[in-house]
C-alpha cells in the first residue's frame, strides 16, 4: 500500500492507473476506521482494479461549536487496517495541503439539506461537497463508496455528481451493525458503558416504525409518534429528530408511500447518534 500526502502525487498515481486501463474505486473517509469503512473497501475491492482511500478530517464541514478538534484520530491504526483491507493507495493530506490558498469559489447545497442533520448543521454539507469535489478531481474514480448510515450525505453526493456531471458512480453500501443492532460509528467511542447498552434502542425504534408501515399505517405523524414514544420509553437521551421523508429527495410527506427514509438522531451526554432505514411501500 502506498501512502501519499501530496495532491500532485495522488493525482499522478490516479492518472497512471487510468492510463494502464485500471478502474479506480474511491473510499473517502475521515479516518478512525471501523467495520463500516472496511465494508466500503470490501465492496470497492470487488468492483475495481485499484482502491484509493482518503483519510482527511475536513475542517470546513464542522461548525464552530462542533467536535473538529475532538474528532477521534489514530493514523497508525488506520494505516494498518487500510492495508489489511486491501487498499492500494492511502491518501492522507494535511489541512494545509488540501486548502493551501484562501478559496475564491465556494459551493452551496440548496436541496436535500435543510432536513435531518442538515437542519441542525448549517453549511456542513457545503463543506462535504467542497472537499469531495476536490477529492474526486484528484483521485478520478470510476466509483465512490458511501455508507447508508449517512443517508443524507449519500443523497446530497448523488445530487452533486448529477448536477455537476461528474463521471463517477456513487455506490451506496448498507449500514454495518453490531449484533445488538447499534450502527457502527466513529462517534460510538464517546458513549458511556450505560449509554452503549441503551443505544440499540435507536435502531429498534426505527424497526418499529417500519413494522407499522408494513402493517398498513400510512399516516406519517402516527408513524413518527410511535418511534418517538419508543425512544422516550427506552432512552433518556435527547431526541434531535424523528422524520419520515421521501428518498432520496428528502422532501416532507404526509402519506407513507414510495421510496422513503425513516431517520432519527439522538444526543447522549457526549455522543450524537444517527440512524435510518430506507424502504419502499
Ligand atoms: O463521511 C465522511 O466521513 C465525510 O463526510 C467525507 C465523505 C469523508 C467527506 O469529508
Boltz pocket constraint, residues with backbone or C-beta under 6 A from the ligand:
constraints:
  - pocket:
      binder: B
      contacts: [[A, 28], [A, 29], [A, 30], [A, 54], [A, 56], [A, 58], [A, 61], [A, 127], [A, 128], [A, 131], [A, 132], [A, 150], [A, 153]]
      max_distance: 6.0
